Amino acid sequence: MVVGTLGMIGLAAVLGAIILTALGRGGDQIPAVVTALGSAAIGALAGLLAPSPRE
């Protein structure tokens, strides 16, 4: 459920940025928003999917 939610956040951010760019709204801030949300979502997915250390 968490992995799906993070994936949806990433998709929503990218689609929202594309729509805002197509409508001519947002200016120069859109690439920064997409980069920040995409990086956060990928980092969270990597943290969730990485195996835990075992001794």
C-alpha positions as CSV (number, residue, x, y, z in Angstrom):
1,M,0.0,0.0,0.0
2,V,2.8,2.4,0.8
3,V,4.7,1.6,-2.3
4,G,1.6,2.2,-4.4
5,T,1.0,5.5,-2.7
6,L,4.6,6.7,-3.3
7,G,4.2,5.7,-6.9
8,M,1.0,7.6,-7.2
9,I,2.6,10.7,-5.7
10,G,5.4,10.5,-8.3
11,L,2.9,10.1,-11.2
12,A,0.7,12.9,-9.9
13,A,3.6,15.2,-9.6
14,V,4.8,14.6,-13.1
15,L,1.4,14.7,-14.7
16,G,0.5,17.9,-12.8
17,A,3.7,19.5,-13.9
18,I,3.0,18.6,-17.5
19,I,-0.5,20.0,-17.3
20,L,0.6,23.2,-15.7
21,T,3.3,23.6,-18.4
22,A,0.8,23.0,-21.1
23,L,-1.5,25.6,-19.7
24,G,1.3,28.1,-19.4
25,R,1.2,28.3,-15.6
26,G,4.0,27.6,-13.1
27,G,7.0,29.3,-14.8
28,D,10.5,28.1,-13.7
29,Q,9.4,26.4,-10.5
30,I,7.9,23.3,-12.1
31,P,11.2,21.5,-12.8
32,A,12.3,22.0,-9.2
33,V,9.0,20.6,-7.9
34,V,9.2,17.5,-10.1
35,T,12.8,16.9,-9.2
36,A,12.1,17.2,-5.4
37,L,9.0,15.0,-5.4
38,G,10.5,12.5,-7.7
39,S,13.7,12.2,-5.7
40,A,11.8,11.9,-2.4
41,A,9.5,9.2,-3.8
42,I,12.4,7.2,-5.3
43,G,14.4,7.5,-2.1
44,A,11.4,6.3,0.0
45,L,10.8,3.4,-2.4
46,A,14.5,2.4,-2.2
47,G,14.4,2.5,1.6
48,L,11.2,0.4,1.7
49,L,12.4,-2.2,-0.8
50,A,16.0,-2.6,0.3
51,P,16.6,-5.7,2.4
52,S,17.2,-5.1,6.1
53,P,20.7,-5.8,7.5
54,R,21.0,-9.1,9.2
55,E,23.7,-10.3,11.6
